[in-house]
C-alpha cells in the first residue's frame, strides 16, 4: 500500500508541469522580478557599509565595515537564494492549480466539438475555476436533458402520425417519417454519458 502511494506521489510530481508553455514564462518572469527586488533590497541595506569601507580614512572603520559587508552579503545572499527556490516551487504548485483546469477544459471542449458530450469537467479538490467547470457541466446536463425530451417528442409524433395518417397520403407520411429519422440520426450522433431510453420502449 505504501509502495502504491509512493508511486502515485511520484506520478503526481512528474505530471506537475502540465502546460510548460504557460508555466515556464510565468515562473521565469516572476523569479526575475523577485531577483530584481532582492537585489535592490540588498543594495539598499549594504550600501552604507560599502560606502564606509571605501570612503573612510580610518583603517579600523574600513576593516569593520568590510567584515560586516562580507558577512551580511553572504548570509543575505543565501537567504535570498532559499527564498527564490521556495517561491519557484510555490509558483509551480499554484500555477498547476490554474493550468490543470485549463487542460481539463480543453479535453472536454475537444470531445464536444466531435459531438461527444459524455465527458464532463472534473477538477481536483484545490483546483481553480470550479465555478466555470460547474457552468460547463450544467451546459452538458442541459443538452442531455434536451436530447432526452426531443427523443420523447419524436416518439409521440411518430405514434400520432401512425394513427392519423390516411392510406391515400403515403407520400406525406413517408416524408414525415424521413424527417423523424433524420432527427433521430442527429440525436444518435450526439454521445452523452447516459441517454434515456425512448418512450414506449
Beta strands, then each sheet from edge to edge (+ up, - down):
strand 1: 116-117
strand 2: 191-192
sheet 1: 1+ 2+
end
